[in-house]
């Protein structure tokens, strides 16, 4: 099984492919100095492989490397950053507070 994650800038999403078939994505809306991640989806036939976590991890790493803030509107992304606290510092303080997210360590 060959997995690949690509940034589809035209559609504003990070896509995960399995054997060249689109398996899922993490979509975002560009915002002023940020990416607002508003939806994560993995096809049911690809479930149970951890693909959502992989595509979100790649999307957040790319966003942070680009010097952009993360807005975790999507409930999956919000849970992911709570469990992977290293990403909390890249979420604006007002957003963390409004979403009830913890402060970065």
ZAMARGU-4260 file (C-alpha; in steps of 0.2 Angstrom, whole numbers, plus 5000, padded with zeros to 4 digits):
<rodrens>
0) 5000/5000/5000 | 5008/5016/4994 | 5002/5032/5003 | 5006/5050/4997 | 5000/5067/5004
5) 5000/5082/4993 | 4995/5100/4995 | 4981/5104/4982 | 4983/5123/4983 | 4969/5127/4970
10) 4956/5117/4981 | 4963/5123/4997 | 4966/5106/5004 | 4979/5093/5009 | 4975/5076/5000
15) 4980/5058/5005 | 4981/5046/4991 | 4982/5027/4993 | 4989/5018/4978 | 4986/5034/4967
20) 4967/5034/4973 | 4961/5049/4983 | 4957/5042/5000 | 4954/5058/5010 | 4958/5076/5013
25) 4960/5090/5026 | 4952/5106/5019 | 4955/5124/5024 | 4950/5142/5020 | 4964/5154/5018
30) 4963/5168/5031 | 4974/5183/5035 | 4990/5175/5040 | 4981/5158/5044 | 4973/5143/5037
35) 4956/5139/5044 | 4954/5120/5044 | 4936/5117/5042 | 4933/5099/5036 | 4943/5082/5037
40) 4936/5067/5027 | 4942/5050/5024 | 4932/5038/5012 | 4924/5024/5022 | 4934/5011/5012
45) 4950/5018/5018 | 4944/5019/5037 | 4954/5012/5051 | 4971/5016/5043 | 4975/5032/5052
50) 4974/5042/5036 | 4965/5056/5044 | 4979/5059/5057 | 4992/5057/5044 | 4984/5070/5032
55) 4981/5082/5047 | 4998/5080/5054 | 5006/5084/5036 | 4994/5099/5034 | 4998/5107/5051
60) 5017/5104/5048 | 5016/5113/5031 | 5006/5127/5039 | 5017/5130/5053 | 5033/5129/5042
65) 5025/5142/5031 | 5024/5154/5046 | 5005/5153/5046 | 4993/5151/5061 | 4981/5137/5063
70) 4963/5139/5066 | 4955/5122/5070 | 4937/5124/5066 | 4935/5106/5061 | 4931/5095/5076
75) 4944/5082/5071 | 4958/5095/5069 | 4953/5102/5086 | 4955/5085/5094 | 4971/5082/5085
80) 4979/5098/5092 | 4973/5094/5109 | 4982/5077/5109 | 4997/5084/5100 | 5000/5099/5110
85) 5016/5105/5100 | 5003/5113/5088 | 4994/5123/5101 | 5007/5137/5100 | 5002/5140/5082
90) 4984/5144/5086 | 4981/5162/5090 | 4977/5165/5109 | 4960/5172/5106 | 4956/5157/5095
95) 4962/5145/5109 | 4952/5154/5122 | 4936/5155/5111 | 4937/5136/5107 | 4941/5131/5125
100) 4958/5124/5120 | 4972/5123/5132 | 4987/5135/5133 | 5003/5129/5125 | 5016/5121/5137
</rodrens>
